[in-house]
Amino acid sequence: MDINQLIARRVQALRAARGLSLAALAELSGVSRSNISLIERGESSATATVLDKLAGALGVTLASLFEAESAAPSPLSTRERQPVWTDPASGYTRRQLSPGVRSPMQLVEVEFPPGRRVSYEQGHNEADIYQQLWLLEGTLEVTVGTQHWRLQPGDCLAFREVADISYENPGQVAARYLVSLVNLPFSPV
């Protein structure tokens, strides 16, 4: 299945499960109703920033938007069946590693091109997301709110998604990293 169609079905299903209209999701996420409609029809290749806003408003992680629905999820996620998505704005590629079984934890592999940056605004979020990022190759700069880190291969950074986040690859080669995401019910800081 085309990744945009997978995202379209997932956003539509999550919105319906929460009983939200397009207008309500637009208000919660800060994404226009027309843009959400295009995404749900698979007619738009949304950026990571837009998808993150939708995920937050729907109470799920960004990685959840790449999960295929199946009647009987398998505990095994083979490489050839793992959804891969490329952000049209930054060119970064994310591979959903985790199987489709119900779990509060998800694993994602990211390849981030040199000289690129992506930022996520912390807006309305119905989920409490903890993240650990393990850098495998390259260099990566991560900013969470006012805190800033420069990671080298082998470094692992843990943080809670409670502030604006940006990722930047200042190097000359692609950065490759593994992200572990844990999604808990939202609790105020």
Summary of the structure (lengths in Angstrom):
residues: 189
radius of gyration: 15.9
end to end distance: 38.9
largest distance: 46.0
contacts: 564
relative contact order: 0.16
helix: 26%
strand: 32%
